[in-house]
Amino acid sequence: MVFRGERSANKIYVVIAIFVIILIIFTFLFGGNQLIESYIESKYLESNGWYDSGESEYNERLLGLEKQVSFKYKLKKTDDKYPAFLTVTTIKTLFMMNEEELLEKTVETINKAVEEENIILDNESEYTNWRVLNNGHKTHYIIYNGTDISTNTTEDVVIIGETWNCAMSGTSIICIGGAQLTDNASGNTDKNYTHLAEIIGDKEGTFVNRFNSFEFIKNDGLIFNVKCH
């Protein structure tokens, strides 16, 4: 005789077993699927005075069902008075994130990045829009003004997060870039958009009106040339 409690327990075990089998199948199918890493080709880095810092970061979660890799790019001039940075992150999940999820993830990534760089964001300055990159993808980007408080003097900075899904590689890409505009430490309050233009410029001069700077016209920027497939 099988008691009711034993039958219920058996059903639970069956459900757990089925779930484990499904998870193993997904892990086998998806785990063997290579993550195609997004990056910036050296010719674009060198022409803009940047380099791959080698500070890559790779993570796997959920038994390989989620994979993520990040590359960080820096300026070659280590003594430059207008520092800047750029990270390119590739994310592969079982199901690609939708645009809303990507934007939320981008904002989370921005907040983490500015915390590491000792930058305070002006959330009221938030600006979002879209553009088409050299790789053909339509992206969404979000821009903030901010203040760098990492030194004795505060400096004006601009932070951009740009994101898109690449169906050909089955990945989601998030780029986070930041550039210091002022040099108050040397008494120079004039804004220098050179490195920001190197990060976000494109051949259409997308950001000319927003920043009112000739440096963004026809600039072959780094994010514009990310290779993702």
Secondary structure by P-SEA (a helix, b strand, c coil): cccaaaaaaaaaaaaaaaaaaaaaaaaaaaaacccbbbbbcaaaaaaaccccccbbbbbbcccccbbbbbbbbbbcccccccccbbbbbbbbccccccaaaaaaaaaaaaaaaaaaacccccccccccccccccccccbbbbbbbbbbccccbbbbbbbbbbccccccccbbbbbbbbbbccccccccccccaaaaaaccccccccccccccccccccccccccccccc
